[in-house]
Amino acid sequence: MLPPDALDRVVCIAPDTPREDVAEALTRSGVIACLVTPDGLPDSAPLGIITHADLLYRMQE
């Protein structure tokens, strides 16, 4: 079962969301991941997920 605040901790984004916007979303209080959907809406099938670790990995490149 999901915690009551689970949906508040995930932000939905579209595949073409700029990297800066993804980073900004992940710095919001309580946000732990960005769920990538075709249109950036939560009712769409997920394509992937971006977490803080993914951003840190890209920053090292």
All heavy atoms as TSV, in Angstrom:
chain	resi	resn	atom	element	x	y	z
A	1	MET	N	N	0.837	-1.182	0.000
A	1	MET	CA	C	0.000	0.000	0.000
A	1	MET	C	C	0.887	1.253	0.000
A	1	MET	O	O	1.901	1.317	0.687
A	1	MET	CB	C	-0.900	-0.031	1.225
A	1	MET	CG	C	-1.785	1.155	1.340
A	1	MET	SD	S	-3.141	0.794	2.464
A	1	MET	CE	C	-4.381	1.716	1.686
A	2	LEU	N	N	0.485	2.251	-0.774
A	2	LEU	CA	C	1.234	3.500	-0.861
A	2	LEU	C	C	0.991	4.371	0.355
A	2	LEU	O	O	-0.121	4.418	0.880
A	2	LEU	CB	C	0.811	4.285	-2.106
A	2	LEU	CG	C	1.177	3.710	-3.453
A	2	LEU	CD1	C	0.543	4.541	-4.554
A	2	LEU	CD2	C	2.670	3.660	-3.633
A	3	PRO	N	N	2.025	5.099	0.795
A	3	PRO	CA	C	1.805	6.056	1.874
A	3	PRO	C	C	0.849	7.152	1.398
A	3	PRO	O	O	0.767	7.437	0.206
A	3	PRO	CB	C	3.191	6.627	2.157
A	3	PRO	CG	C	4.135	5.986	1.242
A	3	PRO	CD	C	3.402	5.039	0.371
A	4	PRO	N	N	0.136	7.790	2.309
A	4	PRO	CA	C	-0.846	8.813	1.917
A	4	PRO	C	C	-0.257	9.967	1.102
A	4	PRO	O	O	-0.937	10.547	0.269
A	4	PRO	CB	C	-1.392	9.329	3.249
A	4	PRO	CG	C	-1.019	8.322	4.265
A	4	PRO	CD	C	0.166	7.567	3.740
A	5	ASP	N	N	0.996	10.290	1.328
A	5	ASP	CA	C	1.599	11.429	0.619
A	5	ASP	C	C	2.415	11.001	-0.602
A	5	ASP	O	O	3.141	11.796	-1.175
A	5	ASP	CB	C	2.467	12.241	1.565
A	5	ASP	CG	C	3.712	11.488	2.010
A	5	ASP	OD1	O	3.755	10.248	1.897
A	5	ASP	OD2	O	4.656	12.159	2.467
A	6	ALA	N	N	2.275	9.772	-1.056
A	6	ALA	CA	C	3.100	9.257	-2.154
A	6	ALA	C	C	2.978	10.093	-3.417
A	6	ALA	O	O	3.982	10.418	-4.057
A	6	ALA	CB	C	2.743	7.803	-2.445
A	7	LEU	N	N	1.770	10.475	-3.781
A	7	LEU	CA	C	1.583	11.255	-5.007
A	7	LEU	C	C	2.131	12.671	-4.880
A	7	LEU	O	O	2.471	13.299	-5.885
A	7	LEU	CB	C	0.114	11.275	-5.409
A	7	LEU	CG	C	-0.455	9.925	-5.820
A	7	LEU	CD1	C	-1.930	10.052	-6.166
A	7	LEU	CD2	C	0.315	9.331	-6.978
A	8	ASP	N	N	2.245	13.180	-3.667
A	8	ASP	CA	C	2.826	14.509	-3.461
A	8	ASP	C	C	4.345	14.474	-3.585
A	8	ASP	O	O	4.979	15.519	-3.716
A	8	ASP	CB	C	2.462	15.048	-2.075
A	8	ASP	CG	C	0.978	15.259	-1.911
A	8	ASP	OD1	O	0.293	15.521	-2.929
A	8	ASP	OD2	O	0.496	15.170	-0.772
A	9	ARG	N	N	4.934	13.299	-3.529
A	9	ARG	CA	C	6.391	13.162	-3.545
A	9	ARG	C	C	6.944	12.858	-4.927
A	9	ARG	O	O	8.139	12.747	-5.114
A	9	ARG	CB	C	6.794	12.084	-2.554
A	9	ARG	CG	C	6.324	12.455	-1.130
A	9	ARG	CD	C	6.720	11.463	-0.128
A	9	ARG	NE	N	8.168	11.520	-0.030
A	9	ARG	CZ	C	8.891	10.707	0.700
A	9	ARG	NH1	N	8.317	9.783	1.410
A	9	ARG	NH2	N	10.199	10.812	0.734
A	10	VAL	N	N	6.046	12.716	-5.913
A	10	VAL	CA	C	6.453	12.423	-7.291
A	10	VAL	C	C	5.875	13.492	-8.203
A	10	VAL	O	O	4.709	13.839	-8.103
A	10	VAL	CB	C	5.942	11.027	-7.719
A	10	VAL	CG1	C	6.274	10.749	-9.171
A	10	VAL	CG2	C	6.541	9.952	-6.826
A	11	VAL	N	N	6.710	14.008	-9.104
A	11	VAL	CA	C	6.294	15.018	-10.074
A	11	VAL	C	C	6.271	14.358	-11.452
A	11	VAL	O	O	7.220	13.664	-11.821
A	11	VAL	CB	C	7.289	16.205	-10.077
A	11	VAL	CG1	C	6.954	17.190	-11.163
A	11	VAL	CG2	C	7.324	16.879	-8.725
A	12	CYS	N	N	5.212	14.557	-12.209
A	12	CYS	CA	C	5.128	14.020	-13.561
A	12	CYS	C	C	5.683	15.036	-14.550
A	12	CYS	O	O	5.393	16.233	-14.451
A	12	CYS	CB	C	3.691	13.677	-13.918
A	12	CYS	SG	S	3.076	12.260	-12.995
A	13	ILE	N	N	6.480	14.537	-15.483
A	13	ILE	CA	C	7.089	15.393	-16.501
A	13	ILE	C	C	6.984	14.711	-17.855
A	13	ILE	O	O	6.819	13.497	-17.950
A	13	ILE	CB	C	8.572	15.701	-16.178
A	13	ILE	CG1	C	9.391	14.411	-16.121
A	13	ILE	CG2	C	8.709	16.503	-14.903
A	13	ILE	CD1	C	10.887	14.623	-16.067
A	14	ALA	N	N	7.118	15.484	-18.914
A	14	ALA	CA	C	7.128	14.970	-20.285
A	14	ALA	C	C	8.568	14.641	-20.682
A	14	ALA	O	O	9.522	15.169	-20.084
A	14	ALA	CB	C	6.542	16.007	-21.233
A	15	PRO	N	N	8.749	13.790	-21.684
A	15	PRO	CA	C	10.101	13.412	-22.117
A	15	PRO	C	C	10.954	14.594	-22.587
A	15	PRO	O	O	12.178	14.559	-22.487
A	15	PRO	CB	C	9.857	12.443	-23.273
A	15	PRO	CG	C	8.487	11.927	-23.066
A	15	PRO	CD	C	7.728	13.040	-22.396
A	16	ASP	N	N	10.327	15.646	-23.088
A	16	ASP	CA	C	11.090	16.787	-23.596
A	16	ASP	C	C	11.286	17.898	-22.564
A	16	ASP	O	O	11.696	19.002	-22.903
A	16	ASP	CB	C	10.424	17.341	-24.850
A	16	ASP	CG	C	8.997	17.814	-24.602
A	16	ASP	OD1	O	8.455	17.566	-23.503
A	16	ASP	OD2	O	8.417	18.422	-25.516
A	17	THR	N	N	11.034	17.604	-21.305
A	17	THR	CA	C	11.234	18.592	-20.246
A	17	THR	C	C	12.714	18.943	-20.145
A	17	THR	O	O	13.558	18.044	-20.079
A	17	THR	CB	C	10.737	18.037	-18.896
A	17	THR	OG1	O	9.352	17.714	-19.022
A	17	THR	CG2	C	10.927	19.044	-17.781
A	18	PRO	N	N	13.060	20.216	-20.168
A	18	PRO	CA	C	14.472	20.609	-20.070
A	18	PRO	C	C	15.119	20.121	-18.766
A	18	PRO	O	O	14.453	20.043	-17.723
A	18	PRO	CB	C	14.427	22.142	-20.097
A	18	PRO	CG	C	13.128	22.473	-20.738
A	18	PRO	CD	C	12.184	21.374	-20.348
A	19	ARG	N	N	16.388	19.811	-18.848
A	19	ARG	CA	C	17.146	19.300	-17.698
A	19	ARG	C	C	17.061	20.241	-16.505
A	19	ARG	O	O	16.961	19.809	-15.364
A	19	ARG	CB	C	18.601	19.089	-18.116
A	19	ARG	CG	C	19.420	18.334	-17.110
A	19	ARG	CD	C	20.836	18.129	-17.573
A	19	ARG	NE	N	20.842	17.412	-18.838
A	19	ARG	CZ	C	21.925	17.173	-19.544
A	19	ARG	NH1	N	23.094	17.602	-19.134
A	19	ARG	NH2	N	21.856	16.520	-20.688
A	20	GLU	N	N	17.092	21.544	-16.767
A	20	GLU	CA	C	17.021	22.525	-15.684
A	20	GLU	C	C	15.689	22.435	-14.938
A	20	GLU	O	O	15.634	22.588	-13.721
A	20	GLU	CB	C	17.207	23.947	-16.238
A	20	GLU	CG	C	18.571	24.209	-16.827
A	20	GLU	CD	C	18.714	23.667	-18.256
A	20	GLU	OE1	O	17.685	23.355	-18.908
A	20	GLU	OE2	O	19.853	23.534	-18.715
A	21	ASP	N	N	14.612	22.178	-15.675
A	21	ASP	CA	C	13.291	22.059	-15.053
A	21	ASP	C	C	13.187	20.783	-14.219
A	21	ASP	O	O	12.545	20.764	-13.169
A	21	ASP	CB	C	12.191	22.089	-16.103
A	21	ASP	CG	C	12.061	23.445	-16.775
A	21	ASP	OD1	O	12.671	24.427	-16.278
A	21	ASP	OD2	O	11.361	23.529	-17.794
A	22	VAL	N	N	13.825	19.721	-14.694
A	22	VAL	CA	C	13.849	18.465	-13.927
A	22	VAL	C	C	14.608	18.688	-12.620
A	22	VAL	O	O	14.152	18.293	-11.545
A	22	VAL	CB	C	14.487	17.324	-14.736
A	22	VAL	CG1	C	14.619	16.066	-13.894
A	22	VAL	CG2	C	13.680	17.036	-15.990
A	23	ALA	N	N	15.757	19.354	-12.705
A	23	ALA	CA	C	16.552	19.631	-11.509
A	23	ALA	C	C	15.760	20.488	-10.529
A	23	ALA	O	O	15.773	20.229	-9.324
A	23	ALA	CB	C	17.854	20.318	-11.896
A	24	GLU	N	N	15.048	21.486	-11.043
A	24	GLU	CA	C	14.242	22.348	-10.172
A	24	GLU	C	C	13.143	21.542	-9.487
A	24	GLU	O	O	12.882	21.709	-8.301
A	24	GLU	CB	C	13.630	23.492	-10.993
A	24	GLU	CG	C	12.889	24.528	-10.170
A	24	GLU	CD	C	11.449	24.133	-9.877
A	24	GLU	OE1	O	10.794	23.531	-10.747
A	24	GLU	OE2	O	10.984	24.407	-8.761
A	25	ALA	N	N	12.509	20.655	-10.225
A	25	ALA	CA	C	11.430	19.839	-9.646
A	25	ALA	C	C	11.970	18.953	-8.527
A	25	ALA	O	O	11.325	18.783	-7.491
A	25	ALA	CB	C	10.781	18.989	-10.734
A	26	LEU	N	N	13.153	18.397	-8.729
A	26	LEU	CA	C	13.727	17.503	-7.729
A	26	LEU	C	C	14.224	18.242	-6.484
A	26	LEU	O	O	14.481	17.617	-5.455
A	26	LEU	CB	C	14.861	16.675	-8.336
A	26	LEU	CG	C	14.398	15.554	-9.269
A	26	LEU	CD1	C	15.588	14.948	-10.004
A	26	LEU	CD2	C	13.648	14.490	-8.499
A	27	THR	N	N	14.353	19.561	-6.565
A	27	THR	CA	C	14.780	20.316	-5.389
A	27	THR	C	C	13.597	20.810	-4.561
A	27	THR	O	O	13.794	21.365	-3.486
A	27	THR	CB	C	15.663	21.523	-5.779
A	27	THR	OG1	O	14.925	22.390	-6.618
A	27	THR	CG2	C	16.936	21.067	-6.459
A	28	ARG	N	N	12.386	20.592	-5.051
A	28	ARG	CA	C	11.209	20.974	-4.268
A	28	ARG	C	C	11.136	20.119	-3.013
A	28	ARG	O	O	11.495	18.941	-3.027
A	28	ARG	CB	C	9.931	20.785	-5.078
A	28	ARG	CG	C	9.822	21.716	-6.247
A	28	ARG	CD	C	8.524	21.492	-6.979
A	28	ARG	NE	N	8.624	22.044	-8.329
A	28	ARG	CZ	C	7.878	21.652	-9.339
A	28	ARG	NH1	N	6.956	20.722	-9.175
A	28	ARG	NH2	N	8.035	22.197	-10.525
A	29	SER	N	N	10.656	20.706	-1.971
A	29	SER	CA	C	10.567	20.026	-0.683
A	29	SER	C	C	9.720	18.758	-0.782
A	29	SER	O	O	8.575	18.806	-1.232
A	29	SER	CB	C	9.969	20.969	0.355
A	29	SER	OG	O	9.854	20.320	1.591
A	30	GLY	N	N	10.292	17.640	-0.390
A	30	GLY	CA	C	9.577	16.377	-0.338
A	30	GLY	C	C	9.564	15.574	-1.615
A	30	GLY	O	O	9.210	14.408	-1.617
A	31	VAL	N	N	9.941	16.168	-2.753
A	31	VAL	CA	C	9.917	15.456	-4.030
A	31	VAL	C	C	11.093	14.492	-4.092
A	31	VAL	O	O	12.235	14.868	-3.850
A	31	VAL	CB	C	9.944	16.433	-5.224
A	31	VAL	CG1	C	10.098	15.685	-6.539
A	31	VAL	CG2	C	8.686	17.277	-5.238
A	32	ILE	N	N	10.798	13.230	-4.394
A	32	ILE	CA	C	11.849	12.213	-4.451
A	32	ILE	C	C	12.105	11.687	-5.855
A	32	ILE	O	O	13.110	11.037	-6.098
A	32	ILE	CB	C	11.529	11.033	-3.511
A	32	ILE	CG1	C	10.206	10.386	-3.889
A	32	ILE	CG2	C	11.530	11.489	-2.054
A	32	ILE	CD1	C	9.921	9.085	-3.178
A	33	ALA	N	N	11.190	11.975	-6.803
A	33	ALA	CA	C	11.377	11.463	-8.154
A	33	ALA	C	C	10.490	12.201	-9.145
A	33	ALA	O	O	9.468	12.785	-8.782
A	33	ALA	CB	C	11.048	9.973	-8.198
A	34	CYS	N	N	10.913	12.147	-10.411
A	34	CYS	CA	C	10.100	12.651	-11.513
A	34	CYS	C	C	9.676	11.449	-12.343
A	34	CYS	O	O	10.526	10.678	-12.809
A	34	CYS	CB	C	10.894	13.612	-12.384
A	34	CYS	SG	S	11.280	15.178	-11.600
A	35	LEU	N	N	8.392	11.282	-12.525
A	35	LEU	CA	C	7.849	10.209	-13.344
A	35	LEU	C	C	7.671	10.756	-14.756
A	35	LEU	O	O	6.981	11.755	-14.950
A	35	LEU	CB	C	6.506	9.744	-12.787
A	35	LEU	CG	C	5.871	8.547	-13.457
A	35	LEU	CD1	C	6.735	7.299	-13.238
A	35	LEU	CD2	C	4.479	8.317	-12.906
A	36	VAL	N	N	8.305	10.122	-15.721
A	36	VAL	CA	C	8.224	10.575	-17.112
A	36	VAL	C	C	7.046	9.865	-17.782
A	36	VAL	O	O	6.981	8.639	-17.801
A	36	VAL	CB	C	9.530	10.266	-17.870
A	36	VAL	CG1	C	9.456	10.801	-19.293
A	36	VAL	CG2	C	10.734	10.850	-17.136
A	37	THR	N	N	6.109	10.662	-18.307
A	37	THR	CA	C	4.967	10.129	-19.036
A	37	THR	C	C	4.916	10.818	-20.406
A	37	THR	O	O	5.502	11.890	-20.572
A	37	THR	CB	C	3.648	10.362	-18.277
A	37	THR	OG1	O	3.414	11.758	-18.140
A	37	THR	CG2	C	3.673	9.703	-16.900
A	38	PRO	N	N	4.244	10.227	-21.385
A	38	PRO	CA	C	4.245	10.810	-22.735
A	38	PRO	C	C	3.825	12.272	-22.789
A	38	PRO	O	O	4.362	13.053	-23.573
A	38	PRO	CB	C	3.250	9.936	-23.508
A	38	PRO	CG	C	3.234	8.645	-22.781
A	38	PRO	CD	C	3.467	8.987	-21.334
A	39	ASP	N	N	2.868	12.662	-21.958
A	39	ASP	CA	C	2.362	14.030	-21.987
A	39	ASP	C	C	2.593	14.794	-20.683
A	39	ASP	O	O	2.104	15.895	-20.506
A	39	ASP	CB	C	0.877	14.039	-22.327
A	39	ASP	CG	C	0.080	13.080	-21.448
A	39	ASP	OD1	O	0.632	12.568	-20.447
A	39	ASP	OD2	O	-1.091	12.838	-21.767
A	40	GLY	N	N	3.334	14.186	-19.747
A	40	GLY	CA	C	3.614	14.841	-18.482
A	40	GLY	C	C	2.467	14.809	-17.496
A	40	GLY	O	O	2.501	15.498	-16.488
A	41	LEU	N	N	1.466	13.998	-17.773
A	41	LEU	CA	C	0.292	13.910	-16.905
A	41	LEU	C	C	0.300	12.613	-16.112
A	41	LEU	O	O	0.724	11.568	-16.615
A	41	LEU	CB	C	-0.993	14.006	-17.735
A	41	LEU	CG	C	-1.157	15.313	-18.521
A	41	LEU	CD1	C	-2.393	15.245	-19.403
A	41	LEU	CD2	C	-1.226	16.501	-17.587
A	42	PRO	N	N	-0.192	12.649	-14.881
A	42	PRO	CA	C	-0.125	11.469	-14.013
A	42	PRO	C	C	-1.007	10.300	-14.447
A	42	PRO	O	O	-0.778	9.168	-14.034
A	42	PRO	CB	C	-0.559	11.993	-12.643
A	42	PRO	CG	C	-1.284	13.256	-12.916
A	42	PRO	CD	C	-0.741	13.805	-14.198
A	43	ASP	N	N	-2.009	10.535	-15.285
A	43	ASP	CA	C	-2.893	9.456	-15.705
A	43	ASP	C	C	-2.361	8.673	-16.902
A	43	ASP	O	O	-2.986	7.709	-17.341
A	43	ASP	CB	C	-4.281	10.013	-16.035
A	43	ASP	CG	C	-4.986	10.563	-14.803
A	43	ASP	OD1	O	-4.647	10.131	-13.676
A	43	ASP	OD2	O	-5.863	11.416	-14.960
A	44	SER	N	N	-1.226	9.092	-17.446
A	44	SER	CA	C	-0.640	8.414	-18.602
A	44	SER	C	C	0.302	7.297	-18.160
A	44	SER	O	O	0.808	7.312	-17.039
A	44	SER	CB	C	0.147	9.415	-19.448
A	44	SER	OG	O	-0.689	10.449	-19.891
A	45	ALA	N	N	0.518	6.351	-19.055
A	45	ALA	CA	C	1.424	5.236	-18.758
A	45	ALA	C	C	2.846	5.755	-18.583
A	45	ALA	O	O	3.321	6.561	-19.390
A	45	ALA	CB	C	1.381	4.212	-19.879
A	46	PRO	N	N	3.549	5.320	-17.550
A	46	PRO	CA	C	4.917	5.802	-17.324
A	46	PRO	C	C	5.899	5.273	-18.368
A	46	PRO	O	O	5.794	4.141	-18.821
A	46	PRO	CB	C	5.262	5.268	-15.936
A	46	PRO	CG	C	4.323	4.151	-15.692
A	46	PRO	CD	C	3.102	4.412	-16.510
A	47	LEU	N	N	6.828	6.138	-18.737
A	47	LEU	CA	C	7.904	5.769	-19.650
A	47	LEU	C	C	9.205	5.534	-18.896
A	47	LEU	O	O	10.081	4.816	-19.360
A	47	LEU	CB	C	8.131	6.871	-20.687
A	47	LEU	CG	C	6.951	7.223	-21.581
A	47	LEU	CD1	C	7.278	8.461	-22.413
A	47	LEU	CD2	C	6.602	6.046	-22.467
A	48	GLY	N	N	9.338	6.180	-17.744
A	48	GLY	CA	C	10.560	6.071	-16.953
A	48	GLY	C	C	10.464	6.914	-15.704
A	48	GLY	O	O	9.437	7.537	-15.430
A	49	ILE	N	N	11.567	6.934	-14.969
A	49	ILE	CA	C	11.613	7.689	-13.726
A	49	ILE	C	C	12.997	8.322	-13.591
A	49	ILE	O	O	13.998	7.723	-13.993
A	49	ILE	CB	C	11.265	6.800	-12.512
A	49	ILE	CG1	C	11.067	7.640	-11.261
A	49	ILE	CG2	C	12.296	5.713	-12.311
A	49	ILE	CD1	C	10.353	6.910	-10.153
A	50	ILE	N	N	13.040	9.532	-13.069
A	50	ILE	CA	C	14.299	10.237	-12.839
A	50	ILE	C	C	14.379	10.552	-11.354
A	50	ILE	O	O	13.431	11.108	-10.781
A	50	ILE	CB	C	14.386	11.541	-13.663
A	50	ILE	CG1	C	14.259	11.231	-15.155
A	50	ILE	CG2	C	15.695	12.267	-13.365
A	50	ILE	CD1	C	14.140	12.463	-16.030
A	51	THR	N	N	15.499	10.197	-10.734
A	51	THR	CA	C	15.690	10.448	-9.306
A	51	THR	C	C	16.882	11.376	-9.097
A	51	THR	O	O	17.592	11.719	-10.044
A	51	THR	CB	C	15.934	9.134	-8.554
A	51	THR	OG1	O	17.182	8.587	-9.008
A	51	THR	CG2	C	14.808	8.138	-8.774
A	52	HIS	N	N	17.117	11.725	-7.842
A	52	HIS	CA	C	18.283	12.547	-7.501
A	52	HIS	C	C	19.574	11.875	-7.960
A	52	HIS	O	O	20.492	12.535	-8.446
A	52	HIS	CB	C	18.343	12.774	-5.985
A	52	HIS	CG	C	17.197	13.553	-5.458
A	52	HIS	ND1	N	16.068	12.955	-4.950
A	52	HIS	CD2	C	16.992	14.885	-5.360
A	52	HIS	CE1	C	15.226	13.888	-4.566
A	52	HIS	NE2	N	15.754	15.068	-4.800
A	53	ALA	N	N	19.654	10.575	-7.822
A	53	ALA	CA	C	20.863	9.836	-8.207
A	53	ALA	C	C	21.140	9.983	-9.701
A	53	ALA	O	O	22.293	10.111	-10.113
A	53	ALA	CB	C	20.725	8.370	-7.829
A	54	ASP	N	N	20.108	9.974	-10.524
A	54	ASP	CA	C	20.283	10.145	-11.968
A	54	ASP	C	C	20.876	11.511	-12.286
A	54	ASP	O	O	21.759	11.637	-13.135
A	54	ASP	CB	C	18.942	9.996	-12.696
A	54	ASP	CG	C	18.360	8.615	-12.558
A	54	ASP	OD1	O	19.100	7.629	-12.719
A	54	ASP	OD2	O	17.156	8.528	-12.261
A	55	LEU	N	N	20.395	12.518	-11.600
A	55	LEU	CA	C	20.919	13.872	-11.821
A	55	LEU	C	C	22.375	13.976	-11.404
A	55	LEU	O	O	23.192	14.559	-12.107
A	55	LEU	CB	C	20.082	14.879	-11.037
A	55	LEU	CG	C	19.517	15.961	-11.907
A	55	LEU	CD1	C	18.059	15.707	-12.149
A	55	LEU	CD2	C	19.726	17.271	-11.276
A	56	LEU	N	N	22.714	13.410	-10.256
A	56	LEU	CA	C	24.103	13.437	-9.790
A	56	LEU	C	C	25.029	12.715	-10.769
A	56	LEU	O	O	26.132	13.164	-11.050
A	56	LEU	CB	C	24.206	12.815	-8.391
A	56	LEU	CG	C	23.586	13.637	-7.280
A	56	LEU	CD1	C	23.583	12.824	-5.981
A	56	LEU	CD2	C	24.338	14.942	-7.090
A	57	TYR	N	N	24.567	11.597	-11.297
A	57	TYR	CA	C	25.355	10.836	-12.263
A	57	TYR	C	C	25.641	11.685	-13.496
A	57	TYR	O	O	26.765	11.743	-13.990
A	57	TYR	CB	C	24.611	9.560	-12.650
A	57	TYR	CG	C	25.306	8.766	-13.711
A	57	TYR	CD1	C	26.423	7.989	-13.407
A	57	TYR	CD2	C	24.848	8.791	-15.034
A	57	TYR	CE1	C	27.065	7.257	-14.389
A	57	TYR	CE2	C	25.488	8.065	-16.015
A	57	TYR	CZ	C	26.595	7.304	-15.698
A	57	TYR	OH	O	27.223	6.582	-16.672
A	58	ARG	N	N	24.622	12.383	-14.004
A	58	ARG	CA	C	24.803	13.231	-15.193
A	58	ARG	C	C	25.716	14.414	-14.924
A	58	ARG	O	O	26.415	14.875	-15.813
A	58	ARG	CB	C	23.448	13.735	-15.683
A	58	ARG	CG	C	22.600	12.663	-16.275
A	58	ARG	CD	C	23.158	12.256	-17.602
A	58	ARG	NE	N	22.370	11.165	-18.135
A	58	ARG	CZ	C	22.784	10.367	-19.086
A	58	ARG	NH1	N	23.978	10.533	-19.614
A	58	ARG	NH2	N	22.032	9.413	-19.521
A	59	MET	N	N	25.721	14.919	-13.709
A	59	MET	CA	C	26.570	16.053	-13.365
A	59	MET	C	C	28.048	15.678	-13.378
A	59	MET	O	O	28.899	16.519	-13.597
A	59	MET	CB	C	26.180	16.621	-12.001
A	59	MET	CG	C	24.843	17.319	-12.008
A	59	MET	SD	S	24.266	17.786	-10.372
A	59	MET	CE	C	25.543	18.879	-9.819
A	60	GLN	N	N	28.347	14.400	-13.178
A	60	GLN	CA	C	29.728	13.955	-13.163
A	60	GLN	C	C	30.311	13.822	-14.565
A	60	GLN	O	O	31.511	13.799	-14.737
A	60	GLN	CB	C	29.853	12.610	-12.440
A	60	GLN	CG	C	29.586	12.710	-10.978
A	60	GLN	CD	C	29.664	11.354	-10.302
A	60	GLN	OE1	O	29.807	10.328	-10.944
A	60	GLN	NE2	N	29.571	11.342	-8.987
A	61	GLU	N	N	29.449	13.721	-15.560
A	61	GLU	CA	C	29.929	13.533	-16.945
A	61	GLU	C	C	30.538	14.784	-17.512
A	61	GLU	O	O	30.248	15.864	-17.204
A	61	GLU	CB	C	28.778	13.060	-17.833
A	61	GLU	CG	C	28.316	11.690	-17.490
A	61	GLU	CD	C	27.181	11.226	-18.387
A	61	GLU	OE1	O	26.561	12.037	-19.076
A	61	GLU	OE2	O	26.913	10.022	-18.383
